[in-house]
Amino acid sequence: MAYFDSELSTETKRAMVKALNERPGQDDFSKRIQLNAQISSTMAIEDFVTKNSRLFFQRLGISSDFLDSDPQTWELRDDYKAALETVSQ
């Protein structure tokens, strides 16, 4: 839901979209996140995003088309507004 966080910078959201499109995800989904505690404190939010993160939108039936545009314009888009409404509820 970080894509909808107004406190995150545009640059962070751009990095998240880049990771969403480029970073491969795992084929087997564990029920728990497994992190190395020593490196997790140095990770940025975009480090947690992979191609599998797109499943969030699919499972909630939310259009992810707004992700193809610059995050600076998201708040002007109807599909983003509809998605924001869904995740806000």
C-alpha positions as CSV (number, residue, x, y, z in Angstrom):
1,M,0.0,0.0,0.0
2,A,3.0,2.2,0.0
3,Y,2.2,3.3,-3.5
4,F,-0.7,5.3,-2.0
5,D,1.3,6.9,0.9
6,S,1.4,10.6,0.4
7,E,4.4,10.9,2.7
8,L,6.7,8.9,0.4
9,S,8.7,10.9,-2.0
10,T,8.2,10.8,-5.8
11,E,11.7,9.4,-6.1
12,T,10.9,6.5,-3.8
13,K,7.8,5.7,-5.7
14,R,9.8,5.8,-8.9
15,A,12.2,3.3,-7.4
16,M,9.4,1.1,-6.3
17,V,7.9,1.0,-9.8
18,K,11.3,0.3,-11.2
19,A,11.7,-2.7,-8.8
20,L,8.1,-3.8,-9.6
21,N,9.0,-4.0,-13.3
22,E,12.6,-5.3,-13.0
23,R,13.2,-7.3,-9.8
24,P,12.2,-11.0,-10.1
25,G,10.2,-12.5,-7.4
26,Q,10.2,-15.9,-5.9
27,D,8.2,-18.8,-7.4
28,D,7.3,-20.2,-4.0
29,F,5.4,-17.9,-1.7
30,S,6.1,-18.5,2.0
31,K,3.5,-17.4,4.6
32,R,6.0,-15.3,6.4
33,I,8.6,-12.8,5.2
34,Q,12.1,-14.1,5.8
35,L,14.6,-11.4,6.4
36,N,18.2,-11.3,7.5
37,A,17.9,-9.1,10.6
38,Q,21.4,-7.7,10.0
39,I,20.7,-6.3,6.6
40,S,17.0,-5.4,7.0
41,S,17.7,-2.3,8.9
42,T,19.6,-0.9,5.9
43,M,17.0,-1.7,3.3
44,A,14.8,0.9,1.7
45,I,11.1,0.3,0.9
46,E,11.8,-0.4,-2.7
47,D,14.0,-3.3,-1.7
48,F,10.9,-5.1,-0.7
49,V,9.2,-4.7,-4.1
50,T,9.4,-7.4,-6.8
51,K,7.4,-8.4,-9.9
52,N,5.3,-10.5,-7.5
53,S,4.1,-7.2,-5.8
54,R,1.8,-6.7,-8.8
55,L,-0.3,-9.6,-7.3
56,F,-1.5,-7.2,-4.7
57,F,-3.4,-5.2,-7.3
58,Q,-4.6,-8.3,-9.1
59,R,-6.0,-10.0,-5.9
60,L,-7.8,-6.8,-4.9
61,G,-9.1,-6.2,-8.4
62,I,-7.4,-2.9,-8.6
63,S,-6.2,-1.4,-11.9
64,S,-2.4,-0.9,-11.8
65,D,-2.4,1.1,-15.1
66,F,-1.4,4.2,-13.2
67,L,2.0,2.6,-12.5
68,D,2.9,3.1,-16.1
69,S,2.9,6.9,-15.6
70,D,5.1,9.1,-13.5
71,P,4.2,9.0,-9.8
72,Q,4.1,12.8,-9.8
73,T,0.9,12.6,-12.0
74,W,-0.8,9.7,-10.1
75,E,-3.1,11.9,-8.0
76,L,-4.6,13.4,-11.1
77,R,-5.5,10.0,-12.6
78,D,-9.0,8.5,-12.1
79,D,-7.6,4.9,-11.9
80,Y,-5.3,6.0,-9.1
81,K,-8.1,7.7,-7.3
82,A,-10.3,4.6,-7.6
83,A,-7.4,2.4,-6.3
84,L,-6.7,4.8,-3.4
85,E,-10.4,4.6,-2.5
86,T,-10.3,0.8,-2.5
87,V,-7.2,0.5,-0.3
88,S,-8.4,3.2,2.0
89,Q,-11.4,1.1,2.9
